[in-house]
């Protein structure tokens, strides 16, 4: 079965002040448990803010290292999931369900891409 990487994109400048509510944590936990039992969810995690990150760039034959935050970036990867689904459509359906557990004040985009095997 193909695997898919779902990258959860957020705007760090507009993360709700309320943060992650208890209700969201409960709904997300239930969905994660369902996905795990279904054999779809292989791995998932949130990521620390860009202020705690480092970029390593190769350009023009030289390496550069830049510590965060990366203020020129509007959307950043805030988390990810690796799904194993029968096809892209199934991976997208699970991703939609993940987004729907969030309250209406969240703005989140998930990019779903198949992982190249071999």
TIMI-352552 format. One line per field, with one value per residue: residue number from 1; residue in three letters; x, y, z of N, C-alpha, C, O, CB in turn. Coordinates in nm, 2 decimals, m for minus. Glycine has a CB too. Layout:
<nodes>
i	NUM,...
aa	ALA,...
n_c1	X,...
n_c2	Y,...
n_c3	Z,...
ca_c1	X,...
ca_c2	Y,...
ca_c3	Z,...
c_c1	X,...
c_c2	Y,...
c_c3	Z,...
o_c1	X,...
o_c2	Y,...
o_c3	Z,...
cb_c1	X,...
cb_c2	Y,...
cb_c3	Z,...
</nodes>
This chain:
<nodes>
i	1,2,3,4,5,6,7,8,9,10,11,12,13,14,15,16,17,18,19,20,21,22,23,24,25,26,27,28,29,30,31,32,33,34,35,36,37,38,39,40,41,42,43,44,45,46,47,48,49,50,51,52,53,54,55,56,57,58,59,60,61,62,63,64,65,66,67,68,69,70,71,72,73,74,75,76,77,78,79,80,81,82,83,84,85,86,87,88,89,90,91,92,93,94,95,96,97,98,99,100,101,102,103,104,105,106,107,108,109,110,111,112,113,114,115,116,117,118
aa	UNK,UNK,UNK,UNK,UNK,UNK,UNK,UNK,UNK,UNK,UNK,UNK,UNK,UNK,UNK,UNK,UNK,UNK,UNK,UNK,UNK,UNK,UNK,UNK,UNK,UNK,UNK,UNK,UNK,UNK,UNK,UNK,UNK,UNK,UNK,UNK,UNK,UNK,UNK,UNK,UNK,UNK,UNK,UNK,UNK,UNK,UNK,UNK,UNK,UNK,UNK,UNK,UNK,UNK,UNK,UNK,UNK,UNK,UNK,UNK,UNK,UNK,UNK,UNK,UNK,UNK,UNK,UNK,UNK,UNK,UNK,UNK,UNK,UNK,UNK,UNK,UNK,UNK,UNK,UNK,UNK,UNK,UNK,UNK,UNK,UNK,UNK,UNK,UNK,UNK,UNK,UNK,UNK,UNK,UNK,UNK,UNK,UNK,UNK,UNK,UNK,UNK,UNK,UNK,UNK,UNK,UNK,UNK,UNK,UNK,UNK,UNK,UNK,UNK,UNK,UNK,UNK,UNK
n_c1	0.08,0.05,0.24,0.18,0.28,0.16,0.17,0.13,0.04,0.08,0.02,0.25,0.23,m0.03,m0.14,m0.39,m0.45,m0.56,m0.45,m0.41,m0.71,m0.87,m1.09,m1.02,m0.78,m0.89,m1.06,m0.87,m0.71,m0.89,m0.93,m0.68,m0.64,m0.83,m0.74,m0.49,m0.57,m0.70,m0.49,m0.39,m0.25,0.08,0.28,0.30,0.34,0.38,0.56,0.83,0.83,0.94,1.13,1.29,1.42,1.66,1.79,1.96,2.14,2.23,2.39,2.52,2.75,2.82,2.77,2.52,2.42,2.13,1.98,1.65,1.40,1.22,1.13,1.06,0.89,0.56,0.37,0.44,0.56,0.39,0.34,0.32,0.21,0.24,0.08,m0.06,m0.23,m0.49,m0.51,m0.46,m0.70,m0.81,m0.62,m0.65,m0.91,m0.88,m0.71,m0.88,m1.06,m0.89,m0.84,m1.10,m1.14,m1.05,m1.13,m1.34,m1.19,m0.93,m0.68,m0.57,m0.37,m0.33,m0.09,m0.09,0.11,0.24,0.47,0.77,0.87,1.14
n_c2	m0.12,0.23,0.50,0.81,1.15,1.39,1.72,1.96,2.28,2.59,2.93,3.09,3.34,3.38,3.20,3.07,3.25,3.11,2.87,2.51,2.36,2.18,2.03,2.00,1.85,1.61,1.53,1.50,1.31,1.09,1.06,1.00,0.76,0.60,0.60,0.48,0.22,0.14,0.10,0.29,0.52,0.58,0.73,1.04,1.38,1.70,2.00,2.20,2.56,2.79,2.96,2.80,2.65,2.55,2.64,2.48,2.55,2.48,2.64,2.77,2.62,2.65,2.61,2.73,2.83,2.90,3.03,3.01,3.26,3.24,3.50,3.58,3.39,3.30,3.08,2.78,2.45,2.29,2.05,1.69,1.40,1.05,0.85,0.54,0.43,0.31,0.45,0.78,0.92,0.81,0.89,1.16,1.19,1.10,1.31,1.53,1.48,1.50,1.78,1.88,1.83,2.05,2.37,2.64,2.88,2.82,2.83,2.62,2.44,2.15,1.96,1.70,1.44,1.18,0.93,0.85,0.54,0.31
n_c3	0.00,m0.08,0.08,0.24,0.29,0.50,0.54,0.78,0.75,0.90,1.00,1.18,1.28,1.33,1.51,1.72,2.02,2.22,2.20,2.19,2.25,2.52,2.43,2.16,2.18,2.29,2.07,1.87,1.98,1.98,1.71,1.62,1.75,1.63,1.36,1.40,1.48,1.25,1.09,0.93,1.02,1.05,1.17,1.35,1.44,1.61,1.54,1.67,1.72,1.45,1.56,1.71,1.53,1.26,0.95,0.69,0.41,0.07,m0.17,m0.47,m0.44,m0.18,0.17,0.40,0.73,0.91,1.19,1.33,1.43,1.12,0.97,0.71,0.62,0.57,0.59,0.77,0.83,1.07,1.17,1.11,0.94,0.87,0.65,0.56,0.30,0.08,m0.15,m0.30,m0.27,m0.04,0.15,0.15,0.24,0.51,0.59,0.57,0.77,0.99,0.98,1.03,1.30,1.43,1.59,1.46,1.45,1.39,1.13,0.89,0.67,0.49,0.32,0.10,0.00,m0.20,m0.09,m0.24,m0.33,m0.31
ca_c1	0.00,0.13,0.24,0.16,0.32,0.07,0.24,0.03,0.09,0.02,0.08,0.29,0.19,m0.18,m0.18,m0.49,m0.40,m0.62,m0.37,m0.49,m0.81,m0.89,m1.18,m0.94,m0.69,m0.97,m1.11,m0.76,m0.67,m0.98,m0.91,m0.55,m0.66,m0.91,m0.65,m0.39,m0.64,m0.73,m0.36,m0.36,m0.15,0.21,0.35,0.25,0.40,0.39,0.70,0.86,0.82,1.06,1.23,1.38,1.47,1.77,1.79,2.09,2.11,2.34,2.37,2.64,2.87,2.85,2.67,2.50,2.33,2.06,1.89,1.52,1.28,1.23,1.03,1.01,0.81,0.43,0.33,0.54,0.52,0.37,0.34,0.31,0.16,0.27,m0.03,m0.06,m0.37,m0.50,m0.48,m0.45,m0.83,m0.83,m0.53,m0.71,m1.03,m0.83,m0.66,m1.00,m1.11,m0.80,m0.86,m1.23,m1.15,m1.01,m1.23,m1.35,m1.09,m0.80,m0.66,m0.47,m0.37,m0.25,m0.05,m0.08,0.20,0.28,0.61,0.83,0.93,1.25
ca_c2	0.00,0.35,0.58,0.95,1.25,1.50,1.83,2.05,2.41,2.69,3.07,3.11,3.48,3.38,3.08,3.12,3.28,3.01,2.75,2.39,2.35,2.05,1.96,1.96,1.74,1.49,1.49,1.46,1.18,0.99,1.03,0.93,0.62,0.53,0.59,0.38,0.09,0.11,0.07,0.40,0.62,0.52,0.83,1.18,1.47,1.84,2.05,2.32,2.68,2.81,3.02,2.69,2.57,2.59,2.60,2.45,2.57,2.46,2.73,2.82,2.55,2.68,2.58,2.83,2.78,3.02,3.00,3.08,3.24,3.27,3.60,3.60,3.28,3.31,2.95,2.69,2.31,2.28,1.91,1.60,1.26,0.96,0.76,0.43,0.43,0.23,0.54,0.92,0.97,0.77,0.97,1.30,1.18,1.11,1.44,1.62,1.45,1.57,1.93,1.91,1.83,2.18,2.47,2.73,2.99,2.78,2.83,2.52,2.38,2.02,1.92,1.55,1.40,1.04,0.91,0.77,0.42,0.25
ca_c3	0.00,m0.08,0.19,0.21,0.39,0.52,0.61,0.83,0.74,0.98,1.00,1.31,1.33,1.36,1.59,1.82,2.15,2.31,2.18,2.16,2.36,2.57,2.34,2.04,2.22,2.30,1.94,1.80,2.04,1.94,1.56,1.61,1.80,1.52,1.25,1.43,1.48,1.11,1.02,0.84,1.07,1.08,1.25,1.35,1.55,1.59,1.54,1.75,1.64,1.37,1.64,1.76,1.41,1.19,0.81,0.63,0.27,m0.02,m0.29,m0.53,m0.40,m0.04,0.28,0.50,0.84,0.96,1.30,1.33,1.35,0.98,0.96,0.58,0.59,0.63,0.64,0.81,0.87,1.21,1.21,0.99,0.96,0.76,0.64,0.47,0.25,m0.04,m0.26,m0.26,m0.22,0.10,0.23,0.15,0.33,0.65,0.62,0.59,0.90,1.08,0.98,1.08,1.45,1.48,1.60,1.34,1.45,1.33,0.98,0.87,0.54,0.49,0.19,0.10,m0.11,m0.19,m0.07,m0.35,m0.28,m0.38
c_c1	0.09,0.13,0.24,0.21,0.22,0.14,0.13,0.09,0.01,0.09,0.12,0.25,0.05,m0.22,m0.28,m0.43,m0.45,m0.53,m0.46,m0.58,m0.82,m0.98,m1.10,m0.85,m0.77,m1.01,m0.99,m0.71,m0.76,m0.96,m0.78,m0.56,m0.73,m0.82,m0.54,m0.45,m0.67,m0.61,m0.32,m0.25,m0.03,0.29,0.29,0.32,0.38,0.54,0.71,0.85,0.95,1.17,1.33,1.44,1.60,1.76,1.94,2.07,2.24,2.31,2.50,2.77,2.91,2.73,2.65,2.40,2.27,1.97,1.76,1.51,1.30,1.11,0.98,0.91,0.67,0.38,0.45,0.48,0.51,0.36,0.32,0.25,0.21,0.15,0.00,m0.20,m0.37,m0.48,m0.48,m0.59,m0.85,m0.74,m0.59,m0.83,m0.99,m0.78,m0.77,m1.06,m1.03,m0.83,m1.00,m1.24,m1.11,m1.14,m1.23,m1.25,m0.96,m0.80,m0.54,m0.48,m0.28,m0.22,m0.02,0.01,0.24,0.43,0.66,0.90,1.04,1.35
c_c2	0.12,0.42,0.73,1.04,1.36,1.60,1.93,2.19,2.51,2.83,3.09,3.24,3.48,3.26,3.14,3.14,3.17,2.88,2.63,2.36,2.20,1.96,1.91,1.85,1.61,1.44,1.44,1.33,1.07,0.95,0.96,0.78,0.54,0.51,0.48,0.24,0.05,0.08,0.18,0.49,0.54,0.60,0.96,1.25,1.61,1.88,2.18,2.44,2.71,2.89,2.92,2.61,2.63,2.55,2.58,2.46,2.54,2.54,2.78,2.75,2.58,2.64,2.71,2.78,2.91,2.97,3.07,3.18,3.29,3.37,3.61,3.49,3.30,3.18,2.86,2.55,2.31,2.14,1.82,1.47,1.17,0.85,0.65,0.40,0.35,0.32,0.69,0.97,0.93,0.86,1.11,1.29,1.18,1.24,1.54,1.60,1.51,1.72,1.96,1.90,1.96,2.28,2.56,2.84,2.95,2.80,2.74,2.47,2.25,1.99,1.77,1.51,1.25,1.03,0.81,0.65,0.37,0.35
c_c3	0.00,0.05,0.15,0.32,0.39,0.60,0.65,0.83,0.83,0.96,1.14,1.37,1.37,1.43,1.70,1.95,2.25,2.30,2.15,2.28,2.40,2.48,2.21,2.07,2.23,2.16,1.86,1.85,1.99,1.79,1.55,1.65,1.69,1.40,1.27,1.43,1.34,1.03,0.92,0.89,1.11,1.18,1.24,1.46,1.51,1.59,1.62,1.66,1.56,1.45,1.70,1.65,1.35,1.04,0.76,0.48,0.19,m0.14,m0.34,m0.48,m0.25,0.05,0.36,0.60,0.90,1.07,1.28,1.43,1.21,0.94,0.82,0.54,0.65,0.68,0.66,0.84,1.02,1.27,1.09,1.04,0.84,0.76,0.54,0.42,0.12,m0.16,m0.21,m0.21,m0.08,0.20,0.25,0.25,0.48,0.69,0.64,0.73,1.01,1.09,1.05,1.24,1.51,1.49,1.48,1.34,1.41,1.18,0.96,0.73,0.55,0.34,0.19,m0.02,m0.09,m0.17,m0.18,m0.29,m0.37,m0.43
o_c1	0.19,0.03,0.28,0.19,0.19,0.17,0.06,0.19,m0.11,0.20,0.03,0.23,0.01,m0.34,m0.25,m0.35,m0.38,m0.54,m0.57,m0.54,m0.77,m0.95,m1.12,m0.84,m0.72,m1.00,m1.00,m0.67,m0.71,m0.96,m0.77,m0.50,m0.69,m0.82,m0.50,m0.39,m0.67,m0.62,m0.24,m0.16,m0.03,0.36,0.24,0.36,0.37,0.62,0.62,0.86,1.06,1.29,1.44,1.51,1.64,1.72,2.02,1.99,2.35,2.20,2.59,2.88,3.02,2.62,2.74,2.32,2.34,1.89,1.76,1.60,1.39,1.01,0.86,0.85,0.66,0.35,0.55,0.36,0.61,0.37,0.32,0.24,0.21,0.13,0.07,m0.28,m0.27,m0.43,m0.51,m0.59,m0.91,m0.79,m0.58,m0.85,m1.05,m0.80,m0.76,m1.09,m1.08,m0.83,m1.01,m1.34,m1.14,m1.23,m1.13,m1.22,m0.87,m0.90,m0.43,m0.59,m0.17,m0.31,0.05,m0.03,0.27,0.50,0.60,0.98,1.03,1.45
o_c2	0.13,0.42,0.76,1.00,1.42,1.58,1.98,2.21,2.51,2.83,3.12,3.26,3.57,3.22,3.24,3.05,3.14,2.80,2.64,2.35,2.11,1.85,1.80,1.75,1.51,1.32,1.34,1.24,0.96,0.84,0.86,0.70,0.43,0.40,0.40,0.14,m0.07,0.03,0.15,0.53,0.46,0.55,1.00,1.20,1.65,1.81,2.25,2.43,2.66,2.88,2.96,2.51,2.74,2.44,2.66,2.38,2.58,2.52,2.82,2.81,2.54,2.65,2.78,2.69,3.00,2.88,3.19,3.20,3.37,3.33,3.66,3.50,3.32,3.17,2.86,2.54,2.32,2.12,1.87,1.44,1.22,0.78,0.67,0.36,0.33,0.27,0.71,1.05,1.01,0.90,1.17,1.39,1.25,1.29,1.63,1.70,1.56,1.77,2.06,1.95,1.98,2.27,2.57,2.89,3.04,2.78,2.77,2.45,2.26,1.99,1.72,1.55,1.21,1.10,0.71,0.67,0.38,0.32
o_c3	0.07,0.13,0.04,0.44,0.29,0.72,0.56,0.91,0.82,0.92,1.23,1.49,1.44,1.41,1.76,2.00,2.35,2.39,2.10,2.40,2.34,2.46,2.16,1.99,2.19,2.13,1.79,1.77,1.96,1.75,1.46,1.58,1.65,1.34,1.18,1.37,1.31,0.92,0.84,0.81,1.20,1.26,1.14,1.57,1.39,1.64,1.64,1.54,1.60,1.42,1.74,1.68,1.38,1.02,0.79,0.42,0.23,m0.21,m0.26,m0.48,m0.21,0.01,0.39,0.57,0.94,1.05,1.23,1.51,1.18,0.90,0.80,0.43,0.77,0.80,0.59,0.86,1.09,1.39,0.98,1.16,0.73,0.86,0.44,0.50,0.05,m0.27,m0.09,m0.11,0.00,0.30,0.36,0.32,0.56,0.80,0.73,0.80,1.11,1.20,1.12,1.29,1.63,1.42,1.41,1.23,1.39,1.11,0.99,0.68,0.61,0.26,0.28,m0.13,0.02,m0.23,m0.20,m0.20,m0.49,m0.49
cb_c1	m0.09,0.09,0.38,0.01,0.46,m0.07,0.35,m0.01,0.09,0.02,m0.02,0.44,0.22,m0.25,m0.06,m0.61,m0.45,m0.76,m0.29,m0.39,m0.95,m0.95,m1.29,m0.86,m0.62,m1.10,m1.17,m0.64,m0.67,m1.13,m0.91,m0.44,m0.74,m1.03,m0.58,m0.34,m0.77,m0.81,m0.37,m0.49,m0.21,0.29,0.50,0.10,0.55,0.31,0.74,1.00,0.79,1.03,1.16,1.30,1.36,1.90,1.72,2.15,2.07,2.35,2.28,2.66,2.98,2.88,2.71,2.44,2.42,1.98,1.95,1.41,1.16,1.22,1.07,1.13,0.87,0.34,0.24,0.62,0.61,0.24,0.22,0.45,0.00,0.41,m0.16,0.01,m0.43,m0.64,m0.59,m0.41,m0.94,m0.79,m0.39,m0.75,m1.11,m0.72,m0.57,m1.11,m1.12,m0.65,m0.86,m1.33,m1.05,m0.90,m1.22,m1.49,m1.08,m0.78,m0.63,m0.49,m0.31,m0.32,0.08,m0.22,0.33,0.23,0.64,0.92,0.82,1.20
cb_c2	0.00,0.44,0.56,0.98,1.30,1.46,1.89,2.01,2.46,2.65,3.18,3.10,3.58,3.40,3.01,3.03,3.42,2.98,2.72,2.27,2.39,2.05,2.05,2.08,1.77,1.52,1.61,1.57,1.19,1.03,1.17,1.00,0.61,0.62,0.72,0.40,0.10,0.23,m0.06,0.48,0.69,0.50,0.83,1.19,1.43,1.92,2.08,2.31,2.80,2.90,3.10,2.61,2.56,2.54,2.71,2.32,2.72,2.31,2.85,2.96,2.57,2.83,2.46,2.96,2.70,3.09,3.03,2.97,3.31,3.15,3.73,3.60,3.14,3.37,2.88,2.74,2.20,2.36,1.88,1.58,1.25,0.89,0.84,0.30,0.57,0.17,0.52,1.00,0.90,0.62,0.98,1.34,1.05,1.00,1.49,1.59,1.29,1.54,1.98,1.82,1.72,2.24,2.55,2.79,3.05,2.63,2.97,2.40,2.48,1.91,2.00,1.48,1.48,0.96,0.84,0.86,0.30,0.18
cb_c3	0.12,m0.19,0.28,0.18,0.36,0.59,0.51,0.97,0.59,1.14,0.94,1.32,1.22,1.23,1.66,1.82,2.20,2.27,2.30,2.14,2.31,2.72,2.30,1.99,2.36,2.38,1.87,1.81,2.19,1.96,1.49,1.70,1.93,1.47,1.21,1.57,1.56,1.05,0.95,0.81,1.19,0.96,1.22,1.37,1.56,1.70,1.39,1.82,1.72,1.25,1.76,1.86,1.31,1.25,0.72,0.67,0.24,m0.06,m0.25,m0.51,m0.48,m0.03,0.36,0.44,0.94,0.85,1.43,1.35,1.41,0.89,1.01,0.48,0.63,0.52,0.53,0.93,0.81,1.25,1.31,0.94,0.98,0.78,0.59,0.53,0.24,m0.05,m0.37,m0.39,m0.31,0.12,0.17,0.01,0.30,0.67,0.50,0.48,0.93,1.04,0.84,1.02,1.50,1.40,1.73,1.34,1.59,1.37,0.92,0.98,0.43,0.56,0.14,0.10,m0.12,m0.32,0.07,m0.44,m0.26,m0.50
</nodes>
